[in-house]
Amino acid sequence: MVGLYDREGVLRFVGNTLEACLDYAALFEIPLSPSSLQALPEPVAVRVRGSQPRGGRSS
């Protein structure tokens, strides 16, 4: 995953590929600088102790 940041450091877009971020930047005319694109870690599912699985019945 790749993040596209604007000049103020605001995350504008997260894409699966570098090309997706470049297409987004071109579409919205966001100027690219060397620090505009950054690889992001893959999300990881975290289980919280004591929580019920999703889809369970609640009363």
N, C-alpha and C positions, 0 to 999 in steps of 0.2 A: 504494500500500500504506500501511496505517495501523497504527501500533503502539499498544497499550494498556499503560500502565505503572501499577503500583500505588503506594501512598503511599511505599514504600521505594525506588522507582525501578527495581523489577524488571520487566522486560518480561514480561507475562503472555500476550499474544496478538498475533498479526499477522494482519490481515484485508485483503481486497482493497478493502473499502469502510468508510467511517465507520459505516454502519449495522451492519455485521457486528461491529465492535468494541463498539458500544453494546448489541447483543443479547447478546454474551458477558458484558459487565459486568452486565447485568440478570440473566442466568441465574445467575451466581456471586455476585451481590450485592456487586460491587466498586464502592465509591463513586467518583464521578467528580469531579475537580477540574480547574481550567483547564489544568493541565500534564499531565493523564493521557493525552491523545491526541496523537500526533505523526506527521506524514507521514514515511514512510521512503523512501529511494531505491530505485529498481528494481534488482534484482540483475543483474549483468553477468557473462557468461562470460569467464573469463580463461584463455588458453592458456599453458601453461608450456613454455618452450623445451626441446626434447629429450625431451618426454614422448610416449608412444604414444597414438594415438586410442583411445577406449574401444571395446570390442568386439573389439579385436585379439587375436591369439593370443599366449600367453605360454608359455615352456617352463621 
